[in-house]
Structures are given as C-alpha cells and as structure tokens.
Amino acid sequence: MAYPYTLTYGTVSAGDAILAAHHNTTHQEHIDSNIPENIDDYSVSAAEMRTTADPYPGSTESLATTLAGEIERLRYVLKQITGGTYWYTDPVGLDSTIVSSSLTSVGTIGTGVWQGTSIGTSYTDAKVTSVSGSTGAVVDGDIDHDALANFASNEHFTQANITATGTVASGVWNGTSIGTAYTDAKVTSVSGSTGAVTDGDIDHDSLANFASNEHYTQANITATGTVASGTWQGTAIDGTYIDLEGTEVKSTGEGGGTKYLREDGDGTCSWQTVAGGVTSVSGSTGVVADGDIDHDQLANFASNEHYTQANITATGTIASGTWNGTSISTTYTDAKLADVVDDTSPQLGGDLDLNSNNITGTGDIPAANLTGTLPAINGSSLTGISAQKNVIINGDFDIWQRGTSITGASANDIAADRWRFSTNGTMVHDMSRSTDVPTVAESGHLSKYSLLIDCTTIDSSIAAGDYTLIKQVVEGYNFKYLAQKAMTLSFWHKHTKTGTYSITMRNGGSDRTYVANYTQSVTDTWEKATINISASPSGGTWDYTNGTGISIFWSMATGSTFAGTAGSWNTGNYLGSTDQVNACDNAANNFMLSQVQLEAGSVATDFEIRNHATELAMCKRYFERINADSIADNFLAVGMSTSTTTGITMLECEVEKRTTPTVSHSAPGDFDLLASAGNTKPVTALTYSIISKRTIRANGTVASGLIAGEGTLLQADGGGTGYIDISAEL
C-alpha cells in the first residue's frame, strides 16, 4: 500500500523494503509528534497493532537502533514468549488476564493478602482428607481429643458417640446437673411382677399383705370377685355385692330385710326394698327383666307360673280394658289378618285397611307399603303413573341398527341407537360395542353390551372452545313428565383415567343447564354413579312436544368456554364442569358406559327392564334402516312402472317417525327393479318424494326393460347389502 506521508529518505511505495532507518525514523516521529497515524503499515493505529499477528514477516525484520524500535521488538518477543495471538496488548489487558480464579486451591501463599484476607503465615488451601486416630468422619464442630491427656491416641468422640447406656457419676449431662450416679437404661423387668410394668403401677412385693409373687392392677380384679364392704370404684358397698349377670338379686343389706338391686339409669345401682319380699324367682319361665312381676305368690297363678308381657302372645283376645296403653272397647284380636270383612267406605279394591286408614282410589300409597307381589288392580283407579320410568332409550346398549363400530368418529356420528358423538379439537376417537359389562353381582342386572369410546389421537392441551362428549337427546313428550320435578340420573361407568368427570343437562333453547360431577376412583373398573338433580326451572325455552326436551352430555374433555360450575341450574350454555379431567390426553384412555337411567324422584331405583321389541320400536321412532338383512334379492318395496326406465315404489315405516324424516341409501347399484317375467334391472338412480312420517315414495331409474303400467318391486341386488336409512333423529 502507499503510505500517507513522505520521509527524508523518499516516498515509500507498495513493495518497497522497510529499512531500519525507515522503521526507526517513523517510530521516532510517532513518539515525538504523538501522532498515532505516523507509524509503519503494521501499526497505523493501536487497534491495528492489537490485531496484527506478526509485524516482521519473513526476512524483512529490521534491527532496532532506537528506543522506540526496541520497544516494538520487545513487544513482539513478549508475544512469542507468552504465546499470545497478537504482538500488541494494552497494559490493562495484561493485568486482567491474571485473576484469582487462575490460582489453584492447592498452592501455598506465604504472606500478603489472599482474596481480601491478610495472610500472616504460610497458608495451604487444601481439603482435609483425614484425621489421624479419629473414630468417625470429621464434621463441623467436632473436637480432636487426641492431644488431650484423658483420651487415648486413637479416641475421638462426638456427643452422638456417648450412648444412653453409660453411667454419669456427677456433673452435668445434657444441661441437667447429676448429683448421684445416673444410669440411662430402660427397665427390662420387675422381679415378681405378674405383668408388664405400666405407668402408675405399684410393685406390691414389699407390702406385708402381698406375697412376693403378687402384683395386681385394677384390670386384674375381675368382675366375678366379691367385695364384702367398703368402696368399689367410688361406690359404697354396704352388703354382699355379686357383680354377675345373676339369677339371685337379694341381700340382707342395711339393717336386715330383703332387698333387690336396681339399676338407676345413670350408671349406678341402689338397693330397694320389696314389699312382701321376693325371695326367689323359682319357676320363672324366662329371665327376670326390669318391670317383671313374680306371680308365684299371687293366688291366681300356679307356683310354676311366671309371665312377662312378652309371654302374652298376639293371638289372645282382650274383651275390654286397656292393652298397651290403648282402651279396648270391643273385642280386639291382635293377630295377622286372615280375613277382613268388607268395609262400606271407599277402598282401593275394597278390602285393604292399613293402620286403620282406608286407602281410597285417589289416595297415595307409600312406596314402603308396596312390597311383595301385588294383586291385580283396576287400571281405572291408577292416575299419575307413567308407562315407563326410564326416559333414556337404549340405556342398555342393545340396539345398533347402523352397525357396531365407527372408526375415527366425526361430530354427530351415531353408533348405538340414540347415542350421538360430538367433538371439536384435534382428538380422535373410535366407537364400538363392547361385551365388557358390570356383573350381575355388581349391578343386579344382566347386560350384554356396553358403549366403548377409545381415544386414538390425543389432545393434551384443551383449547377454550374444544370438547369431546357423548350425548342422548330426550324428546319433549318423554321429558314432560319429569319437568319441574326432582330427578335422578344413574349409570355405570368404566374410564381409564381416574378423577372428576361431569354430566350436563341442557334444555332445547340452550338457555338453561345443570352441571354435575362424578368420580372414577379406580382405573378401568366398573363403578356406579348416582346423581340427584333438582327440579328444572319453569323459566327458559322448553319444548314438551316432539322437539328437544332435554339433552344429557357425558364429557371426556371440556374447554373453558363451555365449562360451568357444578351443582345447580343456571342460564349458561355449558357442556361440562370446570372440574372435568382431560380424558383425551393419552391414546390408552377408554371411556365406557352401561345401564343408563333417568327417572323421577330423588332415589335411584333398579335399572328398568323393557322387552327388546319395545326398546327397538322406541329407537325406530327416530331412525329406521330398511335392508335385506344380507339376503340376496330380498324385496324392500312394492310399486309400478311408469315407463320403460322408471318405477315408483312405496316404502312403509314400521314405526311412525317423530317428524318428517330425511331419507338416504347405499349405492344405487345395490338395488334392482323387477320387471315382468321376473327380469331384474339394475337401478342407476334412486330418489324420494311425498315423504311422510309413515310412508315414502321411492323412485327408481333403470337403463331400460320396464313396461309402463305393470307392477314392479324394489329389491336388493345379488349381494344383499343395500339399505335405505330413514332418520328423524334429534
């Protein structure tokens, strides 16, 4: 490079050799003029000097002939000696390169200051690795007694080494003055004692009236002994007292005379005088009890007769007088009813009289009175009794019209009839029919199937709007008889994740909800939940006809947007509790339900059993699948051909639907239309018109071959797998 200045010896250009005269003269200018820039190209500034590794590369090194040049040379030499990278270092930088952390802990400092502490003598910073003669590890506060006269050279004790079995003759031990020999040892035996020494016991061996082997505590005095006189447990004993469940309760007591001992009701007894003197209870037919009378001395009782009230059976007759405090005005027979004479007052069936109260046709019969098998009752007398107590349909999970499993269930999918899955989030579940059910011993009912919801993709962090649940929607007509009454929801559950789960009841207008909690205590174990729900409010938007009466949700996870406080009706739109666990956080989590029942009242009764045909018909009000039951060429509907390519048939529902249904089907190729002479024509399209709650017109299209005006049949093709779904689900 060209240098930014001119010297006496001429201009230095790139490629010129740097002579000693140039070097020294230039540095002399630097020193004399105090101009940092007036220096050779390897030290234009202090910053460049600190970043230049070698100012004298190759053979161009010059001999220093001045002090300034010598300083530069020495800097380079120091760089080589110290192994530094650069040939120039600030003095402050040199000082800072040596810090106290560079000094190891095993060195010795003779005198001076070490880390702010004055060192007066040689100081070795080394760990203590052992103490000669010590019987244990040296800990903070220990004293090495090796140098003390009263300890042998190998003795070293801490307070913990002095055991409780030694003897201290005098002095102070643990802060207490010891005046005499003190042995800190447990008492292991007491000579002559008949039992272990306990707090408060007295060794009677040295008393004159006790033999050397006698030692009694209060507990050793049994209830069969006799105390002649004196005081026993604070009570004065005036006469012979026998503490026995006895057959003889007499005493000559105070001043003679026959007495009996009476329990006074306050934990004490007293001697009582009996007029006439009861001397014995010989001939008694039973144990003498409080209030009994010995009839032996009465003229109208034989010597061996002795009766108590209990001996008078319920089959006797009392003509008049008082019995058990009740005046008897006429003959009264205390016997089980074998025959009841007709009563002219209103009766339920005419012949029942419970506790002297006639049961009328409009009266209430307590549930406790209805036990055993009831006789036939005139139905016209029964009012206010529902035809069924359980408003849950398919609560035993026997009906699965759509199939027994769904993989990767989506929102609103239904597997078991009337049970709808709902989800929002990244979690994924499979639904299926399981044969894992509560046992009869557990539930009192034989179930064949349960509902299984299996987590296959997790959602470990539930967002505010996320949820996963299974629900049943109860139609308004069915919920109506529970409305504004206390009700009870009961069910069996088996969940993998333990903790708090929740159910929610929500009305059709989504403006009234009730949230309640239940607990899975043991993982993967059938447990029963019983939830009492207070009467539904009159306020809010309720449907008591064929719409949504009440929706019941069982939650597996609930985000904060839909989480409510459990225990009461409120106006929020909730799907679960704020206490709900996240049962979607592990792919091993299963969620199972069985024997679900919702009924009126505050008591969970036994699970209601309905016959299968009834349960299936109840399900078909909401959904019905018409199929060939895997039977090839099975007829599904009857109709007529309207042209060579079209035929209309009439589908008839087995059960009237809740509302006008929607209709769907499997692939059109699963169906045929039957032409004359038995020829089948594959269906290419299938549509529906004139849909009612009972009947549906199915319009089939074929390529050709039908005869207008002739009859036709809609049938399954050779595979028998076609189906038509008619849905009126809530």
JOGIUR-V652224 format. One record per backbone hydrogen bond with DSSP energy under -0.5 kcal/mol. NH is the residue of the N-H (numbers start at 1). CO is the residue of the C=O. E is the energy in kcal/mol with one decimal. If there is no record, write none. Layout:
# JOGIUR-V652224
NH:CO:E
NH:CO:E
This chain:
# JOGIUR-V652224
3:12:-1.3
7:10:-0.9
10:7:-1.7
13:11:-0.6
16:13:-2.1
19:17:-0.8
23:19:-3.0
24:20:-3.5
25:21:-2.8
26:22:-2.9
27:23:-2.3
28:24:-2.3
29:25:-2.4
30:26:-2.1
31:27:-2.5
32:28:-3.6
33:29:-3.0
34:30:-1.1
36:34:-0.7
38:35:-1.5
39:37:-2.2
43:40:-2.3
44:41:-0.6
49:45:-2.2
50:46:-1.7
51:47:-0.6
51:48:-0.8
52:49:-0.8
53:51:-0.6
60:57:-1.6
70:66:-2.4
71:67:-2.3
72:68:-1.9
73:69:-2.3
74:70:-2.8
75:71:-2.1
76:72:-1.7
77:73:-2.3
78:74:-3.0
79:75:-1.8
80:76:-1.8
81:77:-2.5
82:78:-2.8
83:79:-1.0
84:79:-1.2
87:52:-1.7
88:49:-0.5
94:90:-1.9
95:91:-2.3
96:92:-2.2
97:93:-0.7
97:94:-0.9
98:95:-1.1
99:97:-0.6
102:99:-2.1
103:100:-1.6
104:102:-0.5
107:104:-0.9
109:123:-1.5
110:108:-0.6
112:119:-1.2
114:117:-3.2
115:113:-0.5
117:114:-1.5
119:112:-5.0
120:118:-0.7
123:109:-1.6
125:107:-1.2
125:123:-0.6
126:124:-1.4
129:127:-0.7
134:131:-2.0
135:156:-0.5
142:139:-2.2
145:143:-0.9
147:144:-0.6
148:145:-2.0
151:148:-1.5
155:152:-1.9
161:158:-1.4
162:159:-1.5
163:161:-1.0
166:163:-1.0
168:182:-1.8
169:167:-0.6
171:178:-1.3
173:176:-2.9
176:173:-1.6
178:171:-5.0
179:177:-0.7
182:168:-1.8
183:181:-0.5
184:166:-1.2
184:182:-0.7
185:183:-1.4
188:186:-0.7
193:190:-1.9
201:198:-2.2
204:202:-1.0
206:203:-0.6
207:204:-2.2
210:207:-1.5
214:211:-1.9
220:217:-1.5
221:217:-0.5
221:218:-1.5
222:220:-1.0
225:222:-1.1
227:241:-0.8
228:226:-0.6
230:237:-1.3
232:235:-2.9
235:232:-1.3
237:230:-4.6
238:236:-0.6
241:227:-0.7
243:225:-0.8
243:241:-0.7
244:242:-1.7
246:244:-1.5
251:259:-0.8
256:252:-0.5
256:253:-1.5
259:251:-1.6
260:272:-3.0
262:260:-0.5
262:270:-3.0
264:262:-0.5
264:268:-2.8
270:262:-2.1
272:260:-3.5
274:258:-0.9
275:273:-0.6
277:274:-1.3
279:277:-0.8
284:281:-1.7
285:306:-0.8
292:289:-2.3
295:293:-0.9
297:294:-0.6
298:295:-1.7
301:298:-1.5
305:302:-1.8
311:308:-1.4
312:309:-1.5
313:311:-1.0
316:313:-1.1
318:332:-1.1
319:317:-0.6
321:328:-1.1
323:326:-2.8
326:323:-1.7
328:321:-4.5
329:327:-0.7
332:318:-1.2
334:316:-0.9
334:332:-0.7
335:333:-1.5
338:336:-0.5
343:350:-0.9
348:359:-1.0
349:347:-1.1
354:357:-1.4
355:353:-0.6
357:354:-2.1
358:356:-0.6
359:352:-0.7
360:358:-0.8
363:360:-0.9
366:364:-0.6
369:366:-1.5
370:366:-0.5
370:367:-1.3
371:369:-1.3
374:372:-0.5
381:378:-2.0
382:379:-1.6
383:381:-0.6
386:384:-0.5
391:389:-0.7
391:598:-2.2
395:392:-0.5
397:394:-1.3
400:398:-0.5
402:415:-0.6
403:400:-0.8
406:431:-2.9
409:429:-2.7
412:421:-2.9
413:410:-1.9
415:419:-0.8
417:399:-2.0
419:416:-2.1
420:418:-0.6
420:471:-2.5
421:413:-3.1
422:469:-2.4
424:467:-2.8
428:457:-2.1
430:454:-2.4
431:406:-2.6
432:452:-2.2
433:404:-2.0
434:450:-2.5
437:435:-0.8
443:439:-2.8
444:440:-2.6
447:438:-0.5
447:445:-0.8
449:396:-0.6
450:434:-2.3
451:593:-2.1
452:432:-2.4
453:591:-2.4
454:430:-2.7
455:453:-0.5
455:589:-2.3
456:428:-2.9
457:428:-1.7
459:584:-2.7
463:461:-0.6
466:463:-1.7
467:424:-2.0
468:557:-2.0
469:422:-2.8
470:554:-1.9
471:420:-2.4
472:552:-1.7
474:472:-0.6
474:550:-3.4
476:547:-2.3
477:545:-2.3
478:475:-0.6
479:475:-2.1
480:476:-1.8
482:479:-2.1
483:479:-1.1
483:480:-0.6
485:482:-1.5
487:533:-2.5
488:599:-2.6
489:531:-2.7
490:597:-2.8
491:529:-2.0
492:594:-2.9
493:527:-3.0
494:592:-1.7
496:590:-2.3
499:520:-2.2
501:518:-3.2
503:516:-2.5
504:553:-1.8
505:514:-2.7
506:551:-2.4
507:512:-2.1
508:548:-0.5
508:549:-0.5
509:541:-1.7
510:507:-1.5
513:570:-2.3
514:505:-2.5
515:568:-0.8
516:503:-2.5
518:501:-2.2
520:499:-2.6
521:519:-0.8
524:495:-2.2
525:522:-1.0
527:493:-2.4
529:491:-3.1
531:489:-3.2
533:487:-3.1
536:485:-0.6
542:540:-0.8
543:548:-0.6
544:542:-0.5
549:474:-2.5
549:547:-0.7
550:474:-1.6
551:506:-2.9
552:472:-2.4
553:504:-2.9
554:470:-2.8
555:502:-2.2
555:553:-0.6
556:468:-2.9
557:468:-1.3
559:466:-2.8
561:464:-1.9
562:464:-0.6
562:559:-1.3
563:560:-1.0
564:562:-0.5
564:576:-2.7
567:515:-3.2
570:513:-2.3
574:572:-0.9
575:562:-2.9
576:562:-1.4
578:564:-1.7
580:577:-1.3
581:500:-2.3
583:556:-2.9
583:581:-1.0
585:582:-0.7
589:586:-2.0
591:453:-2.0
592:494:-1.1
593:451:-1.6
594:492:-1.8
596:395:-1.8
597:490:-2.8
599:488:-2.1
601:486:-2.9
605:603:-0.9
610:608:-0.6
615:611:-2.1
616:612:-2.8
617:613:-2.3
618:614:-2.3
619:615:-1.9
620:616:-2.2
621:617:-0.8
621:618:-0.6
622:619:-1.7
623:619:-1.5
624:726:-2.3
626:624:-0.6
626:724:-3.0
627:625:-0.7
628:722:-1.0
630:720:-1.1
631:628:-1.8
632:630:-0.6
633:717:-1.5
634:631:-1.3
636:714:-3.2
637:714:-1.7
638:650:-0.7
639:712:-2.6
640:648:-2.2
641:710:-3.4
642:646:-1.7
643:646:-1.5
647:700:-2.1
648:640:-2.8
649:698:-2.6
650:638:-2.3
651:649:-0.6
651:696:-3.4
653:694:-3.4
657:693:-1.8
658:621:-2.1
662:727:-2.4
664:725:-2.1
666:723:-2.0
670:667:-2.5
671:668:-2.1
672:715:-2.6
673:681:-2.6
674:713:-2.1
675:673:-0.6
675:679:-4.3
678:675:-1.1
679:676:-1.4
681:673:-2.9
683:671:-2.3
684:701:-3.6
685:701:-1.1
687:699:-2.4
689:697:-2.2
692:695:-2.8
696:651:-2.4
697:689:-2.2
698:649:-2.7
698:696:-0.6
699:687:-3.2
699:697:-0.5
700:647:-2.9
700:698:-0.6
701:685:-2.4
702:645:-2.8
706:644:-2.3
708:706:-0.5
709:641:-3.0
710:707:-2.0
712:639:-2.4
713:674:-0.5
714:637:-2.6
715:672:-2.5
715:713:-0.6
716:634:-2.2
717:670:-2.4
720:717:-1.1
724:626:-2.5
725:664:-2.6
726:624:-2.7
727:662:-2.7
727:725:-0.5
728:622:-3.5
